[in-house]
């Protein structure tokens, strides 16, 4: 049983890290869009 725990724990850790990285990437993209709109003429047309 101990033989399976380490690979499973490693896999779970990798999955969590990948999910976090994806969430961070989406957040950064959204913030970049907001910044672009806030700093451009698009602000007037999107409001």
C-alpha positions as CSV (number, residue, x, y, z in Angstrom):
1,X,0.0,0.0,0.0
2,X,2.8,2.4,0.8
3,X,4.1,1.9,-2.7
4,X,0.9,3.5,-4.1
5,X,0.7,6.4,-1.7
6,X,3.8,8.3,-2.9
7,X,2.8,8.3,-6.6
8,X,-0.8,9.2,-5.8
9,X,0.3,12.0,-3.5
10,X,2.7,13.3,-6.2
11,X,0.0,13.1,-8.8
12,X,-2.5,15.0,-6.6
13,X,0.2,17.7,-5.9
14,X,0.9,18.1,-9.6
15,X,-2.9,18.4,-10.3
16,X,-3.3,21.0,-7.6
17,X,-0.3,23.0,-8.9
18,X,-1.6,22.8,-12.5
19,X,-5.1,24.0,-11.4
20,X,-3.6,26.8,-9.5
21,X,-1.4,27.8,-12.4
22,X,-4.4,27.8,-14.7
23,X,-6.4,29.9,-12.3
24,X,-3.5,32.4,-12.0
25,X,-3.2,32.6,-15.8
26,X,-6.9,33.3,-16.2
27,X,-6.7,35.9,-13.5
28,X,-3.8,37.6,-15.1
29,X,-5.5,37.6,-18.5
30,X,-8.7,39.1,-17.0
31,X,-6.7,41.8,-15.2
32,X,-4.8,42.6,-18.4
33,X,-8.2,43.0,-20.2
34,X,-9.5,45.3,-17.5
35,X,-6.3,47.4,-17.6
36,X,-6.5,47.7,-21.3
37,X,-10.1,48.9,-21.2
38,X,-9.5,51.2,-18.4
39,X,-6.5,52.8,-20.2
40,X,-8.0,53.1,-23.6
41,X,-10.9,54.7,-25.6
42,X,-12.7,51.3,-25.3
43,X,-13.7,52.5,-21.8
44,X,-16.2,54.9,-23.2
45,X,-17.8,52.5,-25.7
46,X,-18.0,49.6,-23.2
47,X,-19.7,51.5,-20.4
